[in-house]
Amino acid sequence: MDMSRWNVDETKIRAEQEALKKRMNFVYVGHGPRATGFLSKTFKRKPGLYARCTQCGYYMPLDGKGSEDCICGNLHRDEQNFKSEVGAAEVEIFKATGK
């Protein structure tokens, strides 16, 4: 049993995600690492790029500091890595700009 997400306040996270969607315009770029850079095999952590989990719809900034997980735990980002439990090709990439 995975205990890493036992104390997650999902209601708060969903409210933060709704506030983010109201503040930003998201434009779909593509799926997987190639959407972050020409012929890229790993996710490039460029400012303004967000990964969206296809399971829970969570938007995660690729250039964010610290560590972060999506609501369902399929996406994880820390200072050095970005990982997807559903496979890199399943991750949707969006470019975000302020409204």
DSSP file with accessible surface (Angstrom, degrees, kcal/mol):
  #  RESIDUE AA STRUCTURE BP1 BP2  ACC     N-H-->O    O-->H-N    N-H-->O    O-->H-N    TCO  KAPPA ALPHA  PHI   PSI    X-CA   Y-CA   Z-CA
    1    1 A M              0   0  213      0, 0.0     2,-0.6     0, 0.0     0, 0.0   0.000 360.0 360.0 360.0 128.1    0.0    0.0    0.0
    2    2 A D        +     0   0  122      1,-0.1     3,-0.3     2,-0.0     0, 0.0  -0.657 360.0 176.0 -80.7 115.4    1.4    3.4   -1.1
    3    3 A M    >   +     0   0  104     -2,-0.6     3,-1.4     1,-0.2     4,-0.3   0.409  54.5  97.2 -99.2   1.8    1.4    5.7    1.9
    4    4 A S  T 3  S+     0   0   89      1,-0.3     3,-0.2     2,-0.1    -1,-0.2   0.747  92.0  37.7 -66.7 -20.5    3.1    8.7    0.2
    5    5 A R  T >  S+     0   0   53     -3,-0.3     3,-1.2     1,-0.1    -1,-0.3   0.182  80.5 111.7-115.6  19.3   -0.2   10.4   -0.4
    6    6 A W  T <  S+     0   0  184     -3,-1.4    -1,-0.1     1,-0.3    -2,-0.1   0.802  81.7  42.6 -66.5 -27.9   -2.1    9.5    2.7
    7    7 A N  T 3  S+     0   0  123     -4,-0.3     2,-0.4    -3,-0.2    -1,-0.3   0.014  81.0 132.5-110.8  29.7   -2.2   13.1    4.1
    8    8 A V    <   -     0   0   55     -3,-1.2     2,-1.3    63,-0.1     3,-0.1  -0.685  52.1-142.1 -87.5 127.9   -3.0   15.0    0.9
    9    9 A D     >  -     0   0   94     -2,-0.4     4,-2.0     1,-0.2     3,-0.2  -0.721  22.0-179.0 -88.3  90.5   -5.8   17.6    1.1
   10   10 A E  H  > S+     0   0   90     -2,-1.3     4,-2.7     1,-0.2     5,-0.2   0.849  76.4  58.3 -63.3 -34.5   -7.4   16.9   -2.3
   11   11 A T  H  > S+     0   0  114      1,-0.2     4,-2.0     2,-0.2    -1,-0.2   0.930 108.0  46.2 -62.2 -43.9  -10.1   19.6   -1.9
   12   12 A K  H  > S+     0   0  121     -3,-0.2     4,-2.4     2,-0.2    -1,-0.2   0.913 112.6  50.0 -64.9 -43.3   -7.4   22.3   -1.4
   13   13 A I  H  X S+     0   0   29     -4,-2.0     4,-2.3     2,-0.2    -2,-0.2   0.923 109.9  50.2 -63.7 -43.3   -5.4   21.1   -4.4
   14   14 A R  H  X S+     0   0  111     -4,-2.7     4,-2.3     1,-0.2    -1,-0.2   0.907 110.3  50.7 -62.9 -38.3   -8.5   21.1   -6.6
   15   15 A A  H  X S+     0   0   63     -4,-2.0     4,-2.2    -5,-0.2    -2,-0.2   0.912 109.9  50.0 -65.2 -41.0   -9.3   24.7   -5.5
   16   16 A E  H  X S+     0   0   98     -4,-2.4     4,-2.2     1,-0.2    -2,-0.2   0.892 110.2  50.8 -63.1 -38.9   -5.7   25.7   -6.3
   17   17 A Q  H  X S+     0   0   16     -4,-2.3     4,-2.4     2,-0.2    -2,-0.2   0.906 109.0  50.4 -66.1 -40.5   -6.0   24.1   -9.8
   18   18 A E  H  X S+     0   0   97     -4,-2.3     4,-1.6     2,-0.2    -2,-0.2   0.909 110.4  49.9 -63.7 -41.1   -9.3   25.9  -10.5
   19   19 A A  H  X S+     0   0   46     -4,-2.2     4,-1.6     2,-0.2    -2,-0.2   0.907 109.9  51.5 -63.5 -39.9   -7.6   29.3   -9.5
   20   20 A L  H  X S+     0   0   14     -4,-2.2     4,-1.9     1,-0.2     3,-0.3   0.925 108.0  51.4 -62.2 -44.0   -4.7   28.5  -11.8
   21   21 A K  H  < S+     0   0   74     -4,-2.4    -1,-0.2     1,-0.2    -2,-0.2   0.835 110.0  49.8 -64.4 -31.3   -7.1   27.8  -14.7
   22   22 A K  H  < S+     0   0  154     -4,-1.6    -1,-0.2     1,-0.2    -2,-0.2   0.796 114.6  44.8 -75.7 -29.1   -8.8   31.1  -14.1
   23   23 A R  H  < S+     0   0  146     -4,-1.6    76,-2.3    -3,-0.3     2,-0.3   0.726 114.1  48.4 -83.7 -27.1   -5.5   33.0  -14.1
   24   24 A M  E  <  -A   98   0A  35     -4,-1.9     2,-0.5    74,-0.2    74,-0.2  -0.867  67.2-136.5-122.6 150.9   -3.8   31.3  -17.1
   25   25 A N  E     -A   97   0A  72     72,-3.6    72,-2.0    -2,-0.3     2,-0.5  -0.924  25.2-155.0 -99.3 127.4   -4.6   30.5  -20.7
   26   26 A F  E     -A   96   0A  39     -2,-0.5     2,-0.5    70,-0.2    70,-0.2  -0.911   8.7-169.8-108.6 126.7   -3.5   27.0  -21.6
   27   27 A V  E     -A   95   0A  89     68,-2.5    68,-2.8    -2,-0.5     2,-0.1  -0.972  27.4-119.0-117.1 124.1   -2.7   26.1  -25.2
   28   28 A Y  E     +A   94   0A 114     -2,-0.5    66,-0.2    66,-0.2     3,-0.1  -0.377  33.3 173.2 -63.9 131.3   -2.1   22.5  -26.1
   29   29 A V  E     -     0   0A  70     64,-3.1     2,-0.3     1,-0.4    65,-0.2   0.766  50.4 -80.7-105.9 -42.8    1.4   21.9  -27.5
   30   30 A G  E     -A   93   0A  11     63,-1.4    63,-3.3     6,-0.0    -1,-0.4  -0.977  46.9 -65.5 163.8-172.0    1.5   18.1  -27.8
   31   31 A H  E    S-A   92   0A  81     -2,-0.3     4,-0.3    61,-0.2     3,-0.3  -0.869  82.4  -5.0-109.2 143.2    2.1   14.8  -26.0
   32   32 A G  S >  S-     0   0    2     59,-2.9     3,-1.5    -2,-0.4     4,-0.3   0.029 103.0 -43.0  76.2-178.2    5.3   13.6  -24.4
   33   33 A P  G >> S+     0   0   20      0, 0.0     3,-2.0     0, 0.0     4,-0.5   0.799 125.4  67.2 -59.0 -33.0    8.9   14.9  -24.3
   34   34 A R  G >4 S+     0   0  161      1,-0.3     3,-0.7    -3,-0.3     6,-0.2   0.783  90.9  64.2 -62.8 -24.2    9.0   15.9  -27.9
   35   35 A A  G <4 S+     0   0   21     -3,-1.5    -1,-0.3    -4,-0.3     3,-0.1   0.665 100.8  52.6 -72.1 -13.7    6.4   18.6  -27.2
   36   36 A T  G <4 S-     0   0    2     -3,-2.0     2,-0.3     1,-0.3    -1,-0.2   0.548 125.7  -4.8 -98.1  -9.9    8.9   20.3  -25.0
   37   37 A G  S X< S-     0   0   13     -3,-0.7     3,-2.2    -4,-0.5    -1,-0.3  -0.888  90.5 -72.2-178.8 148.7   11.8   20.5  -27.5
   38   38 A F  T 3  S-     0   0  189      1,-0.3    -3,-0.1    -2,-0.3    -4,-0.0  -0.259 113.7 -17.8 -55.7 119.7   12.7   19.3  -31.0
   39   39 A L  T 3  S+     0   0   99     -5,-0.2    -1,-0.3     1,-0.2     2,-0.2   0.735  93.3 169.5  54.2  27.9   13.3   15.5  -30.9
   40   40 A S    <   -     0   0    9     -3,-2.2    -1,-0.2    -7,-0.2    -3,-0.1  -0.466  28.8-167.8 -72.0 137.4   13.7   15.6  -27.1
   41   41 A K  S    S+     0   0  177     -2,-0.2     2,-0.3    -8,-0.1    -1,-0.1   0.548  76.7  43.6 -98.7 -13.2   13.8   12.2  -25.4
   42   42 A T  S    S-     0   0   92     -9,-0.2     2,-0.4   -10,-0.1    -6,-0.1  -0.907 100.9 -89.6-126.1 160.1   13.4   13.8  -21.9
   43   43 A F        -     0   0   26     -2,-0.3     2,-0.4    39,-0.2    -9,-0.1  -0.542  37.7-139.7 -72.8 122.9   11.1   16.6  -20.7
   44   44 A K        -     0   0   92     -2,-0.4     2,-1.4   -11,-0.4    18,-0.1  -0.700  10.4-137.1 -80.9 135.5   12.7   20.0  -21.1
   45   45 A R        +     0   0   71     -2,-0.4    -1,-0.1    18,-0.1     3,-0.0  -0.507  40.2 163.6 -97.3  69.2   11.9   22.2  -18.1
   46   46 A K    >   -     0   0   98     -2,-1.4     3,-1.6     1,-0.1    17,-0.3  -0.621  44.5-100.0 -88.9 144.4   11.2   25.4  -19.9
   47   47 A P  T 3  S+     0   0   92      0, 0.0     3,-0.1     0, 0.0    -1,-0.1  -0.321 106.9  24.3 -60.1 139.8    9.4   28.3  -18.3
   48   48 A G  T 3  S+     0   0   20      1,-0.3    48,-2.9    47,-0.1     2,-0.4   0.341  92.7 118.9  88.3  -7.5    5.7   28.5  -19.2
   49   49 A L  E <   -B   95   0A  13     -3,-1.6    13,-2.7    46,-0.2    14,-0.5  -0.789  41.6-170.8 -95.3 136.1    5.3   24.8  -20.0
   50   50 A Y  E     -BC  94  61A  29     44,-3.0    44,-2.9    -2,-0.4     2,-0.4  -0.969  16.2-142.2-124.8 140.4    2.9   22.7  -18.0
   51   51 A A  E     -BC  93  60A   0      9,-3.0     9,-2.9    -2,-0.4     2,-0.5  -0.824  17.3-153.9 -95.4 138.8    2.4   19.0  -18.0
   52   52 A R  E     -BC  92  59A  68     40,-3.0    40,-1.7    -2,-0.4     2,-0.4  -0.967  13.5-130.2-117.4 126.8   -1.2   17.8  -17.6
   53   53 A C     >  -     0   0    2      5,-2.1     4,-1.7    -2,-0.5    38,-0.1  -0.586   7.9-151.4 -72.7 128.6   -2.1   14.5  -16.1
   54   54 A T  T  4 S+     0   0   44     -2,-0.4    -1,-0.1    36,-0.2    37,-0.1   0.633  93.0  52.5 -77.0 -11.6   -4.5   12.6  -18.3
   55   55 A Q  T  4 S+     0   0  124      3,-0.1    -1,-0.2     1,-0.0    -2,-0.0   0.911 128.6   9.7 -88.0 -49.2   -5.9   10.8  -15.3
   56   56 A C  T  4 S-     0   0   27      2,-0.1    -2,-0.2     0, 0.0    -1,-0.0   0.494  93.2-120.7-113.5  -7.6   -6.8   13.6  -12.9
   57   57 A G     <  +     0   0   12     -4,-1.7     2,-0.2     1,-0.2    -3,-0.1   0.597  52.8 161.1  80.0  13.4   -6.4   16.7  -15.1
   58   58 A Y        -     0   0   15     -6,-0.1    -5,-2.1     1,-0.1     2,-0.5  -0.455  32.6-143.5 -73.0 131.9   -3.7   18.3  -12.8
   59   59 A Y  E     -C   52   0A  27     -7,-0.2    -7,-0.2    -2,-0.2    -1,-0.1  -0.870  20.3-175.3 -96.8 124.3   -1.5   21.0  -14.4
   60   60 A M  E     -C   51   0A   0     -9,-2.9    -9,-3.0    -2,-0.5     2,-0.2  -0.976  25.0-126.0-123.4 123.9    2.1   20.9  -13.2
   61   61 A P  E >   -C   50   0A  24      0, 0.0     3,-0.9     0, 0.0   -11,-0.3  -0.503  12.2-149.6 -67.8 131.3    4.7   23.5  -14.2
   62   62 A L  T 3  S+     0   0    0    -13,-2.7   -12,-0.1   -16,-0.3   -17,-0.1   0.781  95.9  48.0 -72.4 -24.9    7.7   21.8  -15.6
   63   63 A D  T 3  S+     0   0   59    -14,-0.5    -1,-0.2   -17,-0.3   -18,-0.1   0.291  84.9 131.9 -99.3  12.8   10.1   24.5  -14.4
   64   64 A G    <   -     0   0   16     -3,-0.9     2,-0.2     1,-0.1     4,-0.1  -0.155  55.1-119.5 -64.8 156.1    8.7   24.6  -10.8
   65   65 A K  S    S+     0   0  169      2,-0.1    -1,-0.1    12,-0.0    12,-0.1  -0.604  73.1  10.9 -91.9 157.7   11.0   24.5   -7.7
   66   66 A G  S    S-     0   0   29     -2,-0.2     2,-0.3     2,-0.0    -2,-0.0  -0.245 102.7 -49.3  73.4-164.6   10.8   21.8   -5.1
   67   67 A S        +     0   0   87     11,-0.1     2,-0.3    12,-0.1    11,-0.3  -0.792  54.0 176.9-110.3 154.0    8.9   18.6   -5.5
   68   68 A E  E     -D   77   0B  43      9,-2.7     9,-2.7    -2,-0.3     2,-0.3  -0.990  11.2-164.5-154.2 144.3    5.3   18.2   -6.6
   69   69 A D  E     -D   76   0B  57     -2,-0.3     7,-0.2     7,-0.2     5,-0.0  -0.961  25.2-117.6-127.1 149.8    2.8   15.4   -7.3
   70   70 A C        -     0   0    0      5,-1.9     3,-0.5    -2,-0.3   -18,-0.0  -0.260  41.0 -95.1 -76.0 173.8   -0.5   15.4   -9.2
   71   71 A I  S    S+     0   0   14      1,-0.2    -1,-0.1     2,-0.1   -63,-0.1   0.914 125.0  38.9 -59.5 -44.5   -3.7   14.5   -7.3
   72   72 A C  S    S-     0   0   58      1,-0.0    -1,-0.2   -19,-0.0   -67,-0.1   0.595 110.7-117.9 -86.5  -9.2   -3.6   10.9   -8.4
   73   73 A G  S    S+     0   0   21     -3,-0.5    -2,-0.1     2,-0.2    12,-0.1   0.510  81.1 117.7  88.6   5.7    0.1   10.4   -8.1
   74   74 A N  S    S+     0   0   33     10,-0.1    11,-3.1    11,-0.1     2,-0.4   0.798  70.7  52.7 -76.9 -28.1    0.8    9.7  -11.7
   75   75 A L  E     + E   0  84B   1      9,-0.2    -5,-1.9    10,-0.1     2,-0.4  -0.915  64.8 176.1-110.1 137.5    3.0   12.7  -12.3
   76   76 A H  E     -DE  69  83B  48      7,-2.5     7,-3.4    -2,-0.4     2,-0.4  -0.997   4.2-178.8-140.0 134.2    6.0   13.6  -10.0
   77   77 A R  E     +DE  68  82B   4     -9,-2.7    -9,-2.7    -2,-0.4     5,-0.2  -0.996   7.1 165.4-131.2 135.8    8.5   16.4  -10.3
   78   78 A D        -     0   0   35      3,-2.7   -11,-0.1    -2,-0.4    -2,-0.0  -0.697  58.1 -74.6-129.7-169.4   11.5   17.2   -8.1
   79   79 A E  S    S+     0   0   99     -2,-0.2   -12,-0.1     1,-0.2     3,-0.1   0.797 128.9  21.3 -60.9 -29.6   14.5   19.5   -8.5
   80   80 A Q  S    S+     0   0  148      1,-0.1     2,-0.3     0, 0.0    -1,-0.2   0.715 120.1  43.7-109.8 -27.1   16.2   17.1  -11.0
   81   81 A N        -     0   0   74      2,-0.0    -3,-2.7     0, 0.0     2,-0.4  -0.869  46.4-159.6-129.6 156.7   13.5   14.8  -12.5
   82   82 A F  E     -E   77   0B  25     -2,-0.3     2,-0.3    -5,-0.2    -5,-0.2  -0.997  26.6-178.4-129.8 124.1   10.1   14.7  -14.0
   83   83 A K  E     -E   76   0B 110     -7,-3.4    -7,-2.5    -2,-0.4     2,-0.4  -0.944  16.8-161.6-128.0 149.8    8.4   11.3  -14.0
   84   84 A S  E >   -E   75   0B  26     -2,-0.3     3,-0.7    -9,-0.2    -9,-0.2  -0.996  10.7-159.1-129.9 128.3    5.1    9.8  -15.2
   85   85 A E  T 3  S+     0   0  141    -11,-3.1   -10,-0.1    -2,-0.4    -1,-0.1   0.686  95.7  53.8 -75.3 -20.4    3.7    6.5  -14.0
   86   86 A V  T 3  S-     0   0   47    -12,-0.4    -1,-0.2     1,-0.2   -11,-0.1   0.393 125.0 -85.5 -95.7   2.5    1.5    6.3  -17.1
   87   87 A G    X   -     0   0   34     -3,-0.7     3,-1.4     1,-0.1     4,-0.4   0.177  33.2 -98.4 100.9 139.4    4.4    6.7  -19.6
   88   88 A A  G >  S+     0   0   42      1,-0.3     3,-1.3     2,-0.2   -56,-0.4   0.846 118.8  60.4 -59.8 -35.9    6.0    9.8  -21.0
   89   89 A A  G 3  S+     0   0   69      1,-0.3    -1,-0.3   -57,-0.2    -2,-0.1   0.704  98.9  59.4 -69.1 -16.4    4.0    9.7  -24.2
   90   90 A E  G <  S+     0   0   99     -3,-1.4     2,-0.4   -59,-0.1    -1,-0.3   0.596  81.3 101.4 -86.5 -11.7    0.7   10.0  -22.3
   91   91 A V    <   -     0   0    1     -3,-1.3   -59,-2.9    -4,-0.4     2,-0.3  -0.615  66.9-140.9 -80.5 127.3    1.6   13.3  -20.7
   92   92 A E  E     -AB  31  52A  38    -40,-1.7   -40,-3.0    -2,-0.4     2,-0.4  -0.700  12.8-149.9 -86.6 138.4   -0.1   16.3  -22.3
   93   93 A I  E     -AB  30  51A   0    -63,-3.3   -64,-3.1    -2,-0.3   -63,-1.4  -0.928  15.5-177.1-113.5 132.6    2.1   19.5  -22.6
   94   94 A F  E     -AB  28  50A  23    -44,-2.9   -44,-3.0    -2,-0.4     2,-0.5  -0.945  23.3-136.1-127.4 147.9    0.6   22.9  -22.6
   95   95 A K  E     -AB  27  49A  92    -68,-2.8   -68,-2.5    -2,-0.3     2,-0.4  -0.896  28.0-154.8 -99.7 129.2    2.0   26.4  -22.9
   96   96 A A  E     +A   26   0A   8    -48,-2.9     2,-0.3    -2,-0.5   -70,-0.2  -0.883  17.0 175.1-111.5 138.2    0.6   28.8  -20.3
   97   97 A T  E     -A   25   0A  74    -72,-2.0   -72,-3.6    -2,-0.4     2,-0.0  -0.979  36.8-101.2-133.9 149.4    0.2   32.6  -20.5
   98   98 A G  E      A   24   0A  54     -2,-0.3   -74,-0.2   -74,-0.2   -75,-0.1  -0.344 360.0 360.0 -68.6 149.8   -1.4   34.9  -18.1
   99   99 A K              0   0  154    -76,-2.3    -1,-0.1   -77,-0.1   -77,-0.0  -0.470 360.0 360.0 -82.9 360.0   -4.9   36.2  -18.8
